[in-house]
Amino acid sequence: MRVKIGNSKGISVLFLIVALLLMVVMGYVLSYLIPVKQKSVQFPIYSTQAFFIAQSGIEYGLRYGADRGWRGTTDSGTYDLTHLNDPGVNQRNLGNGRFTINYNQETDLLTSTGEITNRKEKRVVRVSNFTQFLRLVFDPASPGPCWSEGTREAPFSIKNVRGNNVTLTAFYVTWTENPPPRRITRIEMNGVEKYSGTYYSGGPKTNFNRGGNSQTITPNQVITVIIYWNANLTHGSNIIITFYTATGDGYVFNLDSEGNGFPNC
């Protein structure tokens, strides 16, 4: 005699209930894991963004330092890259974050820190031997620009601090003055005439037309530049000259950082 001890329909219902419970548990686990996963995915995204922002800070520091003859903010200032740390210079917003740069003159180290707004992610990029990336600067061992022959001649010295030659072929100059307007008639480099003509403030970029039409400055070489005007530059100030290479690279020299003219030699 056989006895039935179960019902197939009852077993199916039991399996269904177990399956439903497993699905509920899995749903709960997934609902917990998905936000956690999203947060974990965001971390490398923000970290990568912070890294590229820090890289942008390095590029900014290199460009800012390389494209100007560095004197600081005063007429007596000399070669001083610590002005990279000045407020308004050392920090820039970029996208959803910002970079902050810092230059240590003792170690010649430029550091850029990239960070994302309202996030903890930060990345730091460092460049050692920073000055090797610079090019032409005011010579730190020479006096700053000054007037000679009244206010008609302005001598100053520049230095190539990079490891390769720099060849200059053109210039552009601006200044302020009282009328009547004066003009540059001559530019000398190391005692050799490189330009002769008539150049008014803000004129177009002009090629050298004397002395081989160029001036090559070798690594660590210092040369003396003299700018000649046709007459005294009455209350002349804000004198800024940019020298160019044949490929268009520009080197800016602010002869009057304070904007009040400069002293007699």
HELIX and SHEET records of a PDB file:
HELIX    1   1 SER A    8  ALA A   66  1                                  59    
HELIX    2   2 LEU A   81  ASN A   85  5                                   5    
HELIX    3   3 PHE A  130  PHE A  133  5                                   4    
HELIX    4   4 GLY A  211  ASN A  213  5                                   3    
SHEET    1   A 5 ARG A  68  GLY A  69  0                                        
SHEET    2   A 5 GLY A 250  ASN A 254  1                                        
SHEET    3   A 5 SER A 237  TYR A 244 -1                                        
SHEET    4   A 5 ALA A 170  THR A 176 -1                                        
SHEET    5   A 5 THR A 206  ASN A 207 -1                                        
SHEET    1   B 4 GLN A  91  LEU A  94  0                                        
SHEET    2   B 4 GLY A  97  ASN A 104 -1                                        
SHEET    3   B 4 LEU A 109  ILE A 116 -1                                        
SHEET    4   B 4 LYS A 122  VAL A 127 -1                                        
SHEET    1   C 5 LEU A 136  PHE A 138  0                                        
SHEET    2   C 5 GLU A 153  ASN A 160 -1                                        
SHEET    3   C 5 VAL A 222  TRP A 229 -1                                        
SHEET    4   C 5 ARG A 183  MET A 189 -1                                        
SHEET    5   C 5 VAL A 192  TYR A 200 -1                                        
SHEET    1   D 2 VAL A 166  LEU A 168  0                                        
SHEET    2   D 2 GLN A 215  ILE A 217 -1                                        
END                                                                             
